[in-house]
């Protein structure tokens, strides 16, 4: 069997001697995007001014104050505290900090973490805790930069 294929016609290329690079329209690079400015909190206060700051920042609340603390942390410092034994009930825990960077708060019962947050300093944060049994709470605070921290636990 003979297979006949059509013949391929030859391709002819023509080159012009006066060839030049085509003109490309000028383009401008997109404007540089400025990085977002990280929101910063107010700087930490000296120890002698902390009490008036804490009184101002902590909102008034009804109930019996069962635990409170106020401290100044140096950059990179960790602070750990424990409340005394707390009876079962509903509590209001107010956390506040003053620092140019965020502050980490961890509140635990024996069994689990109840509050684990990285707080941007400024207004105080109020959390409601429902404790179903008597417990001792542990509080762990970490500051990347100098910070003032305050917390108050109220039995509602």
Secondary structure, DSSP 8 states (H G I E B T S, - for coil): ----------------TT----------------------------GGGHHHHHHHHS----SEEEEEEEEEE-TT-EEEEE---B-SEEEEEEEEEE-SS-EEEEEE-SSSEEEEEEE-SSS-EEEEEEESS-B--EEEEEESS-EEEEEEEEE-
